[in-house]
Amino acid sequence: MTRFYLTTAIDYANGDPHLGHALEKIGADAVCRFHRQLGEDVWFLTGMDEHGQKVAQTADAAGLGPQEFVDRVADRFRAMWTTLDVAYDQFIRTSHPAHHAAVKDLLERIFAHSPDDFYERRYTGLYCVGCESFKQPADITDGKCALHPTRTLEEVTERNWFFRLSAYADRLKRHFEAHPEFLEPATRRNEILALLEQGLEDISASRARFAWGVPFPRPLSDGEIQTTYVWFDALPNYWTAQFFPDSKASWPAQVHVIGKDITRFHTVIWPAMLMAAGLPLPERVWAHGFISLGGERFSKSAGVKLELAEAAGRFGTDAFRYYLLRDIPFDGDGAFSWERFEAVYTSELANGLGNLASRTTAMIEKYCDGVVPSGARGEIDAADLADLADCRAAVAGPRGLLLHEAVAAVFRTVVRANQFIQDSKPWVLAKDPAQRPELERVLATLARQLARQAAYLAPVMPNKAEALWQALGGPGTARGTLFEQADRLDCVGWRVSKGEGLFPRPEPPTLKP
């Protein structure tokens, strides 16, 4: 069985989950569910980045110790992922002793495999606590970090362990040339290639002045024990996960799903660390874009936020997942709006899929005593299968994780099915006994279409897909139906039950007198 190990960025434990986090985790969850229905052995890793100066400062401001603080934050993130049906296999936390031990092991591997790559150096630079990194002039706008303009950059002078990143520019360029799929989409790859052309600077691998993190495994020449720089602690989580009890993570990962703002860390620093340790690199890094609200990027520090519970509760979790994956491109930036959310819900779910399911099951109950009749496959089935092939290619093909294209491909089959009802007019066919074979062919075709839609939408809307599958009387579950099985489905003999509507139409606003 093909192995598929996917990781997301681990979220920084200094606040609550926001819409940007949700887009990444829901998208990654859909990709993993998709690969399970391709018949692959999937391991889905997510979790929390719990160390660093920012976490220590936030915990202190809250009057809590760092461990108690991150425990509370981790509980809130896990609760939200449960609400949003993000079905991860492993939730890693960098404060766990297993992670500490594995990070030290990785650093020691670098010392052993590349003994000249760690060295001592005194350094003065501008440090952004928000990014937990030193900033280069190109990263600074009007004296502020471009990504955290509300924070003041700190001038820091320390003697630390440094990592000889400058030695890896050519090796990284060769890797990009040999593996163009290593970083996608292409816009992100071009940015990193331009960065490599400029050359790389060595980076700090340890920090002084605070202790909330993994102790660096070797002291400085004066005997000082420092704390591992947070990125040398956080990035290895994808590798350290395999050393946790009951983990089935198996390195290398097939894909890291991350936000575009941390591409450099994942495609320059992280692969250089792995090269230095003599370990294989991940097969692919997918850098999705940002999601904005009213033109502003979601940011706790800037006060731009949306309550996830409110968004998920507006039309239900499944509708929220559908809207995000349908409307926000997973290879670029997108915007959330309540008006657009309601428009997509109404047109595509309530009036589209929901209406199709309601009409089809009602007609099978009325004209066939609730049992799906027999009917030969035809042009409708062939057209649907072409769209569903596009759906598979959009997520598991060479172009990357284009979830919005995958959902659009499935929705084309919904549009086709609704048009098929209008064209074939089963209610007219039912009035003429001579048209009985044609009526049964039409209803059998519609049942097959709905069954395929339930299977292919299970990664996106796991609960509504199961409700649709059950309404059709399908055996087993929608999520347990492999795509190759869905493509061959013959629903003859399934007993349908109309039940409640999948997607109730929104209530019109109450007019004030």
C-alpha positions as CSV (number, residue, x, y, z in Angstrom):
1,M,0.0,0.0,0.0
2,T,1.3,3.4,-0.9
3,R,2.4,5.5,2.1
4,F,1.3,9.2,2.3
5,Y,2.6,11.2,5.2
6,L,1.3,14.8,5.3
7,T,2.2,17.5,7.8
8,T,0.9,21.0,8.4
9,A,2.7,23.8,10.0
10,I,2.6,23.6,13.8
11,D,0.7,26.6,15.2
12,Y,2.5,29.0,17.5
13,A,1.0,28.7,21.0
14,N,0.5,32.4,21.8
15,G,-3.2,32.8,21.0
16,D,-6.3,31.2,19.6
17,P,-6.9,29.5,16.2
18,H,-8.0,31.9,13.5
19,L,-9.3,31.6,10.0
20,G,-5.9,31.3,8.4
21,H,-5.2,28.3,10.7
22,A,-8.6,26.8,9.8
23,L,-8.0,27.1,6.0
24,E,-4.7,25.2,6.3
25,K,-6.0,22.5,8.6
26,I,-9.2,21.9,6.7
27,G,-7.4,21.9,3.4
28,A,-4.8,19.4,4.8
29,D,-7.6,17.3,6.3
30,A,-9.4,17.1,2.9
31,V,-6.2,16.1,1.1
32,C,-5.6,13.3,3.7
33,R,-9.2,12.1,3.4
34,F,-8.8,12.2,-0.4
35,H,-5.7,10.0,-0.3
36,R,-7.4,7.5,2.0
37,Q,-10.1,7.1,-0.6
38,L,-7.3,6.6,-3.2
39,G,-6.5,3.5,-1.0
40,E,-3.3,4.9,0.5
41,D,-1.8,4.5,4.0
42,V,-2.2,8.0,5.3
43,W,-0.6,9.6,8.4
44,F,-1.7,13.2,9.1
45,L,0.4,15.2,11.5
46,T,-0.4,18.6,13.0
47,G,0.3,20.2,16.4
48,M,1.7,23.1,18.3
49,D,5.0,25.0,18.3
50,E,5.2,25.8,22.0
51,H,8.6,27.2,22.7
52,G,10.3,30.6,22.1
53,Q,10.5,34.1,23.5
54,K,7.1,35.1,22.3
55,V,5.3,32.3,24.2
56,A,7.3,32.9,27.3
57,Q,6.4,36.6,27.2
58,T,2.7,35.9,26.5
59,A,2.5,33.4,29.3
60,D,4.1,35.8,31.8
61,A,1.7,38.6,30.8
62,A,-1.2,36.1,31.5
63,G,0.3,35.3,35.0
64,L,1.0,31.7,34.0
65,G,4.0,29.4,33.8
66,P,4.9,28.6,30.2
67,Q,3.8,24.9,30.4
68,E,0.4,25.7,31.9
69,F,-0.1,28.4,29.3
70,V,0.7,26.2,26.3
71,D,-1.4,23.3,27.8
72,R,-4.4,25.7,27.7
73,V,-3.7,26.9,24.2
74,A,-3.2,23.4,22.9
75,D,-6.6,22.3,24.4
76,R,-8.3,25.2,22.5
77,F,-6.7,24.3,19.2
78,R,-7.6,20.6,19.6
79,A,-11.2,21.5,20.5
80,M,-11.5,23.7,17.4
81,W,-10.1,21.0,15.1
82,T,-12.6,18.6,16.5
83,T,-15.4,21.1,15.8
84,L,-14.2,21.5,12.2
85,D,-13.8,17.7,11.7
86,V,-10.1,17.9,11.2
87,A,-9.3,14.2,11.6
88,Y,-5.5,14.3,12.3
89,D,-3.7,11.1,13.2
90,Q,-1.1,12.7,15.5
91,F,-1.1,16.0,17.4
92,I,2.5,16.8,18.2
93,R,3.6,19.3,20.9
94,T,7.2,20.6,21.0
95,S,7.1,20.7,24.8
96,H,6.8,16.9,24.9
97,P,9.9,15.0,26.2
98,A,10.0,12.8,23.2
99,H,10.4,15.9,21.0
100,H,13.1,17.3,23.2
101,A,15.1,14.1,23.0
102,A,14.7,13.7,19.2
103,V,15.7,17.4,18.6
104,K,18.9,16.8,20.5
105,D,19.5,13.7,18.5
106,L,19.1,15.5,15.2
107,L,21.5,18.3,16.3
108,E,24.1,15.7,17.4
109,R,23.7,14.0,14.0
110,I,24.6,17.3,12.4
111,F,27.7,17.6,14.7
112,A,28.7,14.0,13.6
113,H,27.9,14.1,9.9
114,S,28.9,17.8,9.2
115,P,31.3,18.7,12.1
116,D,32.1,22.1,10.6
117,D,28.5,23.3,10.2
118,F,28.0,24.4,13.9
119,Y,30.4,27.1,15.2
120,E,30.4,29.9,17.8
121,R,29.9,33.5,16.8
122,R,29.0,36.9,18.3
123,Y,26.2,38.6,16.4
124,T,24.2,41.8,16.5
125,G,21.0,42.1,14.6
126,L,17.4,43.2,14.6
127,Y,15.1,40.5,16.1
128,C,11.4,40.2,15.5
129,V,9.7,38.4,18.4
130,G,6.6,37.9,16.3
131,C,8.6,35.9,13.7
132,E,11.1,34.5,16.2
133,S,13.9,35.4,13.7
134,F,16.5,38.0,12.9
135,K,15.4,40.3,10.1
136,Q,17.5,41.3,7.0
137,P,17.1,44.8,5.6
138,A,14.8,43.5,2.8
139,D,12.4,42.2,5.5
140,I,12.1,45.6,7.2
141,T,9.6,48.4,6.1
142,D,9.7,51.7,7.9
143,G,11.8,50.3,10.7
144,K,9.2,47.5,11.3
145,C,9.0,43.8,10.4
146,A,7.0,43.6,7.2
147,L,4.9,40.7,8.6
148,H,4.5,42.2,12.1
149,P,4.3,45.9,11.7
150,T,2.8,46.4,15.2
151,R,5.8,45.0,16.9
152,T,9.1,46.9,17.7
153,L,12.2,45.2,16.4
154,E,14.8,44.4,19.1
155,E,18.5,45.0,18.6
156,V,20.1,41.8,20.0
157,T,23.8,41.1,20.6
158,E,24.7,37.6,21.7
159,R,27.3,34.9,21.3
160,N,25.6,31.8,20.0
161,W,26.0,28.6,18.1
162,F,25.6,29.4,14.4
163,F,24.7,27.1,11.6
164,R,26.7,27.4,8.3
165,L,23.7,27.9,6.1
166,S,25.9,29.7,3.5
167,A,27.5,26.4,2.5
168,Y,24.2,25.0,1.2
169,A,23.1,27.5,-1.4
170,D,24.5,25.5,-4.3
171,R,23.3,22.2,-3.0
172,L,19.8,23.6,-2.5
173,K,19.8,25.0,-6.1
174,R,20.8,21.6,-7.5
175,H,18.0,20.0,-5.5
176,F,15.4,22.5,-6.9
177,E,16.7,21.9,-10.4
178,A,16.5,18.1,-10.0
179,H,13.1,18.2,-8.2
180,P,11.0,21.0,-9.5
181,E,8.0,19.6,-7.5
182,F,9.9,20.2,-4.3
183,L,8.3,23.6,-3.8
184,E,4.9,24.6,-5.2
185,P,3.1,26.6,-6.4
186,A,5.6,28.0,-9.0
187,T,5.4,31.5,-7.6
188,R,6.8,30.4,-4.3
189,R,9.5,28.4,-6.0
190,N,10.6,31.3,-8.1
191,E,10.9,33.5,-4.9
192,I,13.2,31.0,-3.2
193,L,15.3,30.5,-6.3
194,A,15.8,34.2,-6.4
195,L,16.8,34.1,-2.8
196,L,19.3,31.4,-3.4
197,E,20.9,33.3,-6.3
198,Q,21.6,36.1,-3.8
199,G,23.5,33.8,-1.5
200,L,22.7,32.7,2.0
201,E,23.9,34.0,5.4
202,D,24.7,31.8,8.3
203,I,22.0,31.7,11.0
204,S,21.9,31.5,14.8
205,A,21.1,28.0,16.1
206,S,20.9,28.9,19.8
207,R,19.7,31.7,21.9
208,A,20.7,33.1,25.3
209,R,18.6,35.0,27.8
210,F,15.6,32.7,28.0
211,A,15.2,29.0,28.9
212,W,11.7,28.1,27.5
213,G,12.8,25.6,24.9
214,V,15.0,22.6,24.1
215,P,18.5,23.0,25.7
216,F,21.2,23.0,23.0
217,P,23.0,19.8,23.4
218,R,26.5,21.3,23.6
219,P,27.8,24.2,25.7
220,L,29.6,27.2,24.3
221,S,33.4,27.2,24.8
222,D,32.9,29.2,28.0
223,G,30.6,26.5,29.4
224,E,27.3,28.4,28.8
225,I,24.3,26.2,28.0
226,Q,21.9,28.0,25.6
227,T,18.5,27.2,24.3
228,T,17.9,25.8,20.8
229,Y,16.7,28.6,18.5
230,V,13.0,28.1,18.1
231,W,13.2,27.3,14.3
232,F,15.8,24.6,15.0
233,D,13.3,23.2,17.5
234,A,10.1,23.6,15.6
235,L,11.1,22.5,12.1
236,P,12.3,19.1,13.2
237,N,8.8,18.2,14.5
238,Y,8.0,16.6,11.2
239,W,11.0,14.2,11.7
240,T,10.7,13.8,15.5
241,A,7.0,12.7,15.3
242,Q,8.2,9.2,14.4
243,F,9.7,8.8,17.8
244,F,6.5,9.4,19.8
245,P,4.7,6.4,21.3
246,D,2.2,4.8,18.9
247,S,3.2,7.1,16.0
248,K,3.2,5.7,12.5
249,A,4.9,8.7,11.0
250,S,7.6,7.5,8.6
251,W,10.2,9.9,7.2
252,P,10.4,11.4,4.7
253,A,7.1,13.2,4.5
254,Q,5.3,13.2,1.1
255,V,4.2,16.9,1.6
256,H,4.5,19.7,4.1
257,V,1.5,22.0,3.9
258,I,2.5,25.5,5.1
259,G,1.6,29.2,4.7
260,K,3.6,31.2,2.2
261,D,5.1,33.4,4.9
262,I,7.2,30.6,6.3
263,T,8.4,29.2,2.9
264,R,12.0,30.2,3.5
265,F,12.2,28.3,6.7
266,H,10.8,25.1,5.2
267,T,12.6,25.1,1.9
268,V,16.0,26.6,2.8
269,I,16.8,26.2,6.5
270,W,15.0,22.9,7.0
271,P,16.4,21.0,4.0
272,A,19.9,22.4,4.8
273,M,19.5,20.9,8.3
274,L,18.5,17.6,6.9
275,M,21.4,17.6,4.4
276,A,23.8,18.4,7.2
277,A,22.4,15.5,9.2
278,G,22.6,13.1,6.3
279,L,18.8,12.6,6.2
280,P,16.4,12.6,3.2
281,L,14.4,15.7,2.3
282,P,10.6,15.9,2.2
283,E,9.2,15.2,-1.2
284,R,7.2,18.3,-1.6
285,V,6.4,21.6,0.2
286,W,3.0,23.2,-0.6
287,A,2.8,26.9,0.3
288,H,-0.8,28.1,0.3
289,G,-1.6,31.8,0.4
290,F,-3.3,34.1,2.9
291,I,-6.9,34.6,3.6
292,S,-8.1,38.1,4.3
293,L,-11.2,39.8,5.8
294,G,-12.2,43.1,4.2
295,G,-8.8,43.3,2.5
296,E,-6.8,42.7,5.7
297,R,-4.8,39.6,6.5
298,F,-6.0,37.8,9.6
299,S,-3.7,38.7,12.5
300,K,-4.2,38.6,16.2
301,S,-1.6,41.3,16.8
302,A,-3.3,43.6,14.3
303,G,-6.8,42.9,15.6
304,V,-8.1,41.4,12.4
305,K,-10.0,38.3,13.3
306,L,-13.2,36.4,12.8
307,E,-14.7,34.0,15.4
308,L,-14.4,30.5,13.9
309,A,-17.2,29.1,16.0
310,E,-19.5,31.7,14.5
311,A,-18.4,31.0,11.0
312,A,-18.8,27.2,11.4
313,G,-22.2,27.7,13.1
314,R,-23.7,29.9,10.4
315,F,-24.7,27.1,8.1
316,G,-22.9,24.2,9.7
317,T,-19.4,22.9,9.8
318,D,-19.6,21.1,6.5
319,A,-20.9,24.1,4.6
320,F,-18.1,26.2,6.1
321,R,-15.5,23.6,5.0
322,Y,-17.1,23.6,1.5
323,Y,-17.1,27.4,1.2
324,L,-13.4,27.7,2.2
325,L,-12.2,24.9,-0.1
326,R,-14.4,26.0,-3.0
327,D,-13.9,29.7,-2.9
328,I,-10.4,30.3,-1.5
329,P,-7.7,29.1,-4.0
330,F,-5.3,26.8,-2.3
331,D,-2.4,28.1,-4.5
332,G,-2.9,31.8,-3.8
333,D,-4.6,34.4,-1.7
334,G,-8.3,34.7,-1.1
335,A,-10.9,36.7,0.8
336,F,-13.6,35.7,3.2
337,S,-16.9,37.5,3.3
338,W,-20.3,36.7,4.9
339,E,-22.1,37.7,1.8
340,R,-20.1,35.4,-0.4
341,F,-20.4,32.6,2.1
342,E,-24.2,32.9,2.0
343,A,-24.2,33.1,-1.8
344,V,-22.2,29.9,-2.2
345,Y,-24.3,28.1,0.4
346,T,-27.5,29.1,-1.2
347,S,-26.7,28.6,-4.9
348,E,-24.4,25.5,-4.7
349,L,-25.5,23.6,-1.6
350,A,-29.1,24.5,-0.9
351,N,-30.3,25.1,-4.4
352,G,-27.7,22.8,-6.0
353,L,-26.7,19.6,-4.3
354,G,-29.5,19.8,-1.6
355,N,-32.2,20.3,-4.2
356,L,-30.8,17.6,-6.4
357,A,-30.8,15.0,-3.6
358,S,-34.3,16.0,-2.4
359,R,-35.8,15.8,-5.9
360,T,-34.1,12.6,-6.8
361,T,-34.9,10.6,-3.6
362,A,-38.5,11.9,-3.7
363,M,-39.0,10.7,-7.3
364,I,-37.5,7.3,-6.6
365,E,-39.8,7.0,-3.6
366,K,-42.9,8.1,-5.6
367,Y,-42.3,6.3,-8.9
368,C,-40.2,3.2,-7.8
369,D,-41.4,2.5,-4.2
370,G,-38.1,3.8,-2.9
371,V,-35.9,1.3,-4.7
372,V,-33.3,2.4,-7.2
373,P,-34.2,0.9,-10.6
374,S,-31.9,-0.6,-13.2
375,G,-30.7,1.6,-16.0
376,A,-27.8,1.5,-18.5
377,R,-24.9,3.9,-18.3
378,G,-24.8,6.7,-20.9
379,E,-23.4,10.0,-21.8
380,I,-24.1,11.6,-18.4
381,D,-22.1,8.9,-16.7
382,A,-19.2,9.4,-19.1
383,A,-19.2,13.2,-18.7
384,D,-19.3,12.8,-14.9
385,L,-16.4,10.4,-14.9
386,A,-14.3,12.9,-16.9
387,D,-15.0,15.6,-14.3
388,L,-14.2,13.2,-11.5
389,A,-10.9,12.3,-13.1
390,D,-10.2,16.1,-13.1
391,C,-11.0,16.1,-9.5
392,R,-8.5,13.4,-8.7
393,A,-5.8,15.1,-10.8
394,A,-6.4,18.4,-9.0
395,V,-5.4,16.9,-5.6
396,A,-3.2,13.9,-6.4
397,G,-1.8,14.9,-9.8
398,P,1.5,16.6,-10.7
399,R,0.1,20.1,-10.5
400,G,-0.2,20.0,-6.7
401,L,-2.9,20.5,-4.1
402,L,-5.6,22.4,-6.1
403,L,-8.5,21.8,-3.8
404,H,-10.6,24.6,-5.2
405,E,-10.3,23.0,-8.7
406,A,-11.2,19.6,-7.3
407,V,-14.4,20.9,-5.6
408,A,-15.3,22.8,-8.8
409,A,-15.0,19.6,-10.8
410,V,-17.4,17.7,-8.5
411,F,-19.9,20.6,-8.6
412,R,-19.9,20.4,-12.4
413,T,-21.5,17.0,-12.0
414,V,-24.2,18.6,-9.7
415,V,-25.0,21.2,-12.3
416,R,-25.1,18.4,-15.0
417,A,-27.5,16.3,-12.9
418,N,-29.9,19.2,-12.2
419,Q,-29.9,20.0,-15.9
420,F,-30.5,16.4,-16.7
421,I,-33.7,16.5,-14.6
422,Q,-34.9,19.5,-16.4
423,D,-34.2,18.0,-19.8
424,S,-35.6,14.5,-19.2
425,K,-38.6,15.6,-17.1
426,P,-39.2,12.4,-15.1
427,W,-42.6,13.7,-14.0
428,V,-43.7,13.7,-17.6
429,L,-42.2,10.3,-18.3
430,A,-44.1,8.9,-15.3
431,K,-47.5,9.7,-16.9
432,D,-46.8,7.4,-19.9
433,P,-46.5,3.6,-19.2
434,A,-44.7,3.2,-22.5
435,Q,-41.9,5.5,-21.1
436,R,-41.3,3.4,-18.0
437,P,-37.9,2.1,-19.2
438,E,-36.8,5.6,-19.9
439,L,-38.0,6.8,-16.5
440,E,-36.1,4.1,-14.8
441,R,-33.0,4.8,-16.8
442,V,-33.2,8.5,-15.8
443,L,-33.7,7.8,-12.1
444,A,-30.9,5.1,-12.1
445,T,-28.6,7.7,-13.7
446,L,-29.4,10.3,-11.1
447,A,-28.9,7.8,-8.2
448,R,-25.4,7.0,-9.6
449,Q,-24.6,10.6,-9.9
450,L,-25.6,11.3,-6.3
451,A,-23.7,8.3,-5.0
452,R,-20.5,9.4,-6.8
453,Q,-20.9,12.9,-5.5
454,A,-21.3,11.6,-1.9
455,A,-18.1,9.6,-2.2
456,Y,-16.1,12.5,-3.9
457,L,-17.4,15.1,-1.5
458,A,-16.7,13.0,1.6
459,P,-13.2,14.6,2.0
460,V,-14.8,18.1,1.9
461,M,-18.1,17.6,3.8
462,P,-17.7,14.4,5.7
463,N,-21.0,14.6,7.6
464,K,-23.3,15.7,4.8
465,A,-21.7,13.2,2.5
466,E,-22.5,10.4,4.9
467,A,-26.1,11.8,5.3
468,L,-26.5,11.7,1.5
469,W,-25.0,8.2,1.2
470,Q,-27.4,7.0,3.9
471,A,-30.4,8.7,2.2
472,L,-29.5,6.7,-1.0
473,G,-29.2,3.5,1.0
474,G,-25.6,2.9,0.1
475,P,-23.7,0.1,1.7
476,G,-20.9,0.9,4.2
477,T,-19.9,4.6,4.2
478,A,-19.2,7.3,1.7
479,R,-15.7,7.9,3.3
480,G,-15.0,4.2,3.1
481,T,-15.8,4.0,-0.6
482,L,-12.6,4.2,-2.7
483,F,-12.8,6.5,-5.7
484,E,-12.3,3.6,-8.1
485,Q,-15.2,1.9,-6.5
486,A,-17.4,5.0,-6.7
487,D,-16.6,5.3,-10.4
488,R,-18.0,1.8,-11.0
489,L,-21.0,2.1,-8.7
490,D,-24.3,0.5,-9.7
491,C,-26.9,1.5,-7.2
492,V,-29.6,-0.9,-8.4
493,G,-31.7,-2.2,-5.4
494,W,-30.6,0.5,-3.0
495,R,-33.5,1.7,-0.9
496,V,-33.7,5.4,-0.6
497,S,-35.2,7.6,2.1
498,K,-35.8,11.2,1.5
499,G,-35.5,12.4,5.1
500,E,-34.7,16.0,6.0
501,G,-33.1,18.3,3.5
502,L,-29.3,18.3,3.5
503,F,-29.0,22.1,3.3
504,P,-32.0,24.1,4.5
505,R,-32.3,27.4,2.6
506,P,-31.3,30.4,4.7
507,E,-34.0,32.3,6.5
508,P,-34.7,35.7,5.0
509,P,-33.6,38.6,7.2
510,T,-36.2,39.9,9.6
511,L,-37.2,43.4,8.6
512,K,-37.3,45.9,11.4
513,P,-40.5,48.0,11.7
